[in-house]
Amino acid sequence: MDKYIDKIVSTIGDYRKEDSVRIDHEYVKSWLNQFDKKDQKPLVMELSHILPQSYLSKTAFIDNIKKALTEISEDCGYLDVNKFVADTKFLSCQGDDKSQTAFLHLLNEATMRIFDVSIHQCDESHAKNWFYIDDVLASGKTFYDEFSKEIDSFGVEQYKSRSIKTICLFHFFHSWGYANKIKLLRNRYELSDDSMSAYYFRLIENNPDPSEHGGELSFNHVYPIESDFAVAFLNGLPERIGKEYIKYNREKAFRQSGQPISEKFFSSPQARNAYEDIVLRMGIYIMDKVDHFDVPSIRPLGMVPPSYMTLGTGSHAFTWRNISNTCPLIFWWESNGWIPLFPVKGRG
């Protein structure tokens, strides 16, 4: 089992290193020892397979920036990145301690070093493009709220009359959340289909509607099949969280047996089922230790919109500076004696 732990450490070893967090062999082992003995090996084996696909290191982020900006500028009709950056307002919607601000700082460092151009040089009164960057789009609420505020402040008619193009870049991009929120934005502001475009480093295909995927579903997140203990948890969710919240999507709470048709994220269909069972059971165990939840969006597989009667988003979305609260609780919960694999900052 030690070789799998070492592989995990080699993948996530730079996690919050700048904050003096130390993820080493002994730390991962202390996290793993919280699980039943029989579950530890299958869990760590599968996690060592998944993490290289779902962890974004600082080095990988910087390496991806050149490729992303080159692709985006070409798609927008520019012959070089410098001209694209000069015409682009990079939106800063969050506070100094938030992810977007940190990524904008790193983005500027990268553009200065690679392209010899600053993201701050655009004359915003004549900007042809808006650029929104963040680590994760999950439900899409943060993006929707922040972009709505920006466009309302700027003026909807002015935005549309100037044919401003908005480009979004996310580290992790959930297909279901974006599909819902982009539809709301286009309807609210009567935006054309080509006025906004989204790019990402890692796509999480969590939309359970087959029509959105041409019938092929990958489900590269934790999305378990139906089981008696999971049904029992859902049945008790209204009492646990609050009856006024739970309304929608119970029919989408479980993955259908036999999906995905071709397993590409987990090492095998059998390994997926075992891993999802362990992660869900322990997430429910963590929630059972809490007497009362003030946050109605909490689920064993990570936060969701509070009205969803589901088990959680189940994201595997980890960066070197933090992880999404849409990830399963086993990774970030830090109360009632639980040791998280990824100690988070700014979660409360």
C-alpha positions in Angstrom: 0.0 0.0 0.0 2.9 2.3 0.6 3.7 2.6 -3.1 0.1 4.0 -3.8 0.5 6.5 -0.9 3.8 7.6 -2.4 2.2 8.1 -5.8 -0.5 10.3 -4.2 2.2 12.4 -2.4 4.1 12.8 -5.6 1.0 14.1 -7.3 -0.4 16.5 -4.7 2.9 17.3 -2.8 2.7 21.0 -3.7 -0.8 21.5 -2.3 -0.8 24.7 -0.3 3.0 24.5 0.0 3.1 28.3 0.0 1.0 28.2 3.2 3.4 25.8 4.8 1.0 22.9 4.5 2.9 19.6 4.3 1.4 16.7 2.5 3.8 13.7 3.0 3.6 10.0 3.4 2.7 10.1 7.1 0.0 12.7 6.6 -1.7 10.7 3.8 -1.5 7.6 5.9 -3.1 9.3 8.9 -6.0 10.3 6.6 -6.3 6.8 5.2 -6.4 5.2 8.7 -9.7 6.8 9.4 -11.4 4.3 7.0 -12.2 0.7 7.7 -9.2 -1.5 7.2 -10.9 -3.5 4.3 -11.5 -0.2 2.5 -8.1 1.3 2.7 -6.3 -0.5 -0.1 -9.0 -0.2 -2.8 -9.5 3.5 -1.8 -5.8 4.4 -2.0 -5.3 2.3 -5.2 -8.1 4.1 -7.0 -7.2 7.5 -5.7 -3.7 7.1 -6.9 -5.2 6.5 -10.4 -7.7 9.4 -10.3 -5.6 12.2 -8.8 -3.2 12.6 -11.8 -6.4 13.4 -13.9 -8.0 15.7 -11.3 -5.2 17.6 -9.6 -3.8 20.8 -11.1 -0.4 21.8 -9.8 0.9 25.3 -10.0 3.4 24.3 -12.7 0.7 22.7 -14.8 -1.4 25.9 -14.5 1.4 28.1 -15.8 2.2 25.6 -18.6 -1.4 25.6 -19.7 -1.7 29.4 -19.8 0.4 29.8 -23.0 -1.6 27.2 -24.8 -5.0 28.6 -23.6 -4.3 32.2 -24.4 -3.0 31.3 -27.9 -6.1 29.2 -28.6 -8.4 31.9 -27.3 -6.8 34.8 -29.2 -6.9 32.8 -32.4 -10.6 31.9 -31.9 -11.3 35.6 -31.4 -9.7 36.4 -34.7 -6.3 37.8 -33.4 -3.0 37.1 -35.1 -1.1 37.3 -31.8 -1.8 37.1 -28.1 -0.4 40.6 -27.4 -3.2 42.4 -29.4 -5.8 40.2 -27.8 -4.6 41.1 -24.3 -4.5 44.8 -25.2 -8.1 44.7 -26.3 -9.3 42.7 -23.3 -10.6 43.7 -19.9 -9.8 41.1 -17.3 -12.6 41.0 -14.8 -11.8 41.2 -11.1 -14.9 40.4 -9.2 -13.6 38.9 -6.0 -11.8 39.9 -2.9 -8.0 39.8 -2.3 -8.2 36.4 -0.6 -10.2 34.7 -3.3 -9.1 32.4 -6.0 -9.8 34.7 -9.0 -7.5 37.4 -7.6 -4.7 34.9 -7.1 -5.1 33.5 -10.6 -5.2 37.0 -12.2 -1.9 37.7 -10.5 -0.4 34.5 -11.8 -1.9 35.2 -15.2 -0.3 38.6 -15.4 3.1 37.1 -14.4 2.8 34.5 -17.1 1.7 36.9 -19.9 4.6 39.3 -18.9 7.1 36.5 -19.0 5.8 34.6 -22.1 4.3 37.3 -24.2 5.8 40.5 -22.7 2.4 42.0 -22.2 0.5 43.0 -19.0 -3.2 42.1 -18.6 -3.6 45.6 -17.0 -2.8 47.6 -20.1 -6.2 47.6 -21.7 -8.2 50.9 -22.0 -11.3 49.5 -20.4 -13.6 52.1 -22.0 -12.7 50.7 -25.4 -12.4 47.0 -24.5 -13.6 44.6 -27.2 -13.4 41.5 -24.9 -14.1 40.7 -21.3 -12.2 37.8 -19.7 -13.4 35.9 -16.6 -11.1 33.4 -14.9 -11.7 31.2 -11.9 -10.8 27.8 -10.5 -14.1 26.0 -10.7 -17.5 26.3 -12.3 -19.7 23.8 -10.5 -23.3 24.9 -10.1 -22.3 28.1 -11.9 -23.9 30.4 -9.2 -20.7 32.3 -8.5 -20.1 33.0 -12.1 -23.7 33.9 -12.8 -23.9 36.3 -9.9 -20.6 38.0 -10.6 -21.1 38.3 -14.3 -24.6 39.6 -13.8 -23.3 42.3 -11.5 -20.6 43.3 -14.0 -23.0 43.6 -16.9 -25.7 45.4 -14.9 -23.1 47.9 -13.7 -21.7 48.4 -17.2 -25.1 48.7 -18.8 -26.8 45.9 -20.7 -27.5 47.9 -23.8 -24.0 49.3 -24.0 -22.5 45.8 -23.6 -24.7 44.5 -26.5 -24.3 47.6 -28.8 -20.5 47.3 -28.6 -20.7 43.6 -29.4 -18.4 42.8 -26.5 -17.3 39.2 -26.4 -16.9 37.5 -23.0 -14.4 34.7 -22.6 -14.5 32.4 -19.5 -11.6 30.3 -18.5 -12.0 27.7 -15.7 -9.6 25.1 -14.3 -12.5 22.7 -13.7 -15.7 23.0 -15.7 -18.9 21.1 -14.8 -21.0 20.7 -17.9 -24.4 20.6 -16.0 -23.8 23.9 -14.1 -22.6 25.8 -17.1 -25.5 24.6 -19.3 -28.0 25.8 -16.7 -26.5 29.1 -16.0 -25.5 30.1 -19.6 -29.2 29.5 -20.6 -30.3 31.8 -17.7 -27.8 34.5 -18.7 -28.8 34.5 -22.4 -32.5 34.6 -21.5 -32.1 37.4 -18.9 -30.0 39.7 -21.1 -31.1 38.4 -24.6 -27.5 37.7 -25.5 -26.5 36.0 -28.8 -25.1 32.6 -28.7 -21.6 33.8 -29.9 -21.4 36.6 -27.3 -20.0 34.2 -24.6 -17.6 31.3 -24.8 -16.1 29.0 -22.2 -12.7 27.3 -22.0 -11.3 24.9 -19.4 -8.4 22.8 -18.4 -10.4 19.9 -17.1 -14.0 19.1 -18.1 -16.3 17.3 -15.5 -19.1 15.7 -17.5 -21.8 15.6 -14.8 -24.9 16.4 -16.9 -27.1 13.3 -16.5 -29.2 14.2 -19.6 -28.0 11.9 -22.5 -29.1 14.4 -25.1 -26.4 16.8 -23.9 -23.7 14.2 -24.7 -25.0 12.6 -27.9 -25.9 9.6 -25.8 -22.3 9.0 -24.5 -21.9 9.8 -20.8 -18.5 9.7 -19.1 -19.4 10.8 -15.5 -15.9 11.6 -14.5 -17.0 12.4 -10.9 -18.4 10.4 -8.0 -21.9 9.4 -9.1 -23.0 6.1 -7.3 -25.6 3.7 -8.4 -28.7 3.2 -6.2 -28.3 1.4 -2.9 -30.4 0.8 0.2 -28.2 2.9 2.5 -28.1 5.8 0.0 -31.9 5.8 -0.4 -32.3 5.8 3.4 -30.0 8.8 3.6 -32.1 10.7 0.9 -35.3 9.8 2.6 -34.0 11.5 5.8 -32.5 14.5 4.1 -35.6 16.8 4.5 -35.5 16.3 8.2 -31.7 16.8 8.4 -31.4 19.8 6.2 -34.8 21.4 6.3 -38.1 20.5 4.5 -38.3 24.0 2.9 -35.1 23.4 0.8 -35.4 19.9 -0.7 -37.4 20.1 -3.9 -35.7 19.0 -7.1 -33.7 16.3 -9.0 -34.2 13.3 -6.8 -34.7 11.3 -10.1 -31.1 12.3 -10.9 -29.6 11.3 -7.6 -28.2 8.0 -8.9 -26.1 6.8 -11.8 -27.8 4.2 -14.0 -26.2 0.8 -13.8 -24.1 0.2 -16.9 -23.2 3.8 -17.3 -20.9 5.0 -18.5 -20.7 2.6 -21.4 -17.0 3.0 -21.6 -15.1 3.7 -18.4 -12.3 6.3 -18.9 -11.9 8.0 -15.6 -11.8 5.2 -13.1 -9.5 2.2 -13.6 -12.5 -0.1 -14.2 -16.2 -0.2 -13.7 -15.7 -2.5 -10.6 -13.2 -0.1 -9.1 -15.6 2.8 -9.7 -18.4 1.0 -7.9 -16.2 0.1 -4.9 -14.6 3.6 -4.7 -18.0 5.4 -4.9 -19.4 3.1 -2.2 -16.5 3.8 0.2 -16.6 7.6 -0.4 -20.4 7.8 0.0 -20.5 5.7 3.2 -17.8 7.7 4.9 -19.4 11.0 3.8 -22.7 9.9 5.4 -20.7 8.8 8.5 -19.2 12.3 8.7 -22.6 14.0 8.4 -24.1 11.6 11.0 -21.5 13.1 13.5 -23.1 16.5 13.2 -26.1 17.5 15.2 -27.3 20.4 13.1 -26.3 21.9 9.7 -26.6 25.7 9.2 -25.6 25.2 5.6 -28.4 23.4 3.7 -26.3 22.7 0.6 -24.0 20.1 2.4 -24.2 16.6 1.1 -21.8 13.6 1.7 -20.5 14.0 -1.9 -20.0 17.7 -1.7 -22.1 20.8 -1.8 -25.0 21.3 -4.2 -27.7 23.9 -4.7 -29.8 23.4 -1.5 -32.9 22.5 -3.4 -31.3 19.4 -5.0 -32.4 16.1 -3.3 -29.2 14.4 -4.4 -26.1 13.0 -2.7 -23.7 15.9 -3.7 -21.8 17.1 -6.8 -19.0 14.5 -6.4 -16.4 16.7 -8.0 -12.7 15.8 -8.2 -11.4 19.3 -8.6 -8.2 19.9 -6.8 -5.6 22.7 -7.4 -2.4 23.5 -5.6 -4.0 26.3 -3.7 -7.4 24.9 -2.6 -10.1 22.4 -3.5 -13.8 22.9 -4.3 -16.4 22.4 -1.7 -18.3 20.4 -4.3 -15.8 17.6 -3.7 -16.8 14.8 -1.4 -16.6 15.6 2.3 -13.8 13.0 3.0 -11.4 15.3 1.2 -12.0 18.6 2.9 -14.2 18.2 6.1 -12.3 19.4 9.1 -14.6 19.2 12.1 -15.5 16.6 14.7 -12.1 15.1 14.7 -11.9 14.3 10.9 -8.6 14.8 9.2 -9.0 16.0 5.6 -6.7 14.9 2.8 -6.7 18.5 1.6 -6.7 21.0 4.5 -8.6 24.0 3.1 -8.4 27.7 3.7 -11.3 30.1 3.8 -14.0 27.5 4.2 -15.1 28.1 7.8 
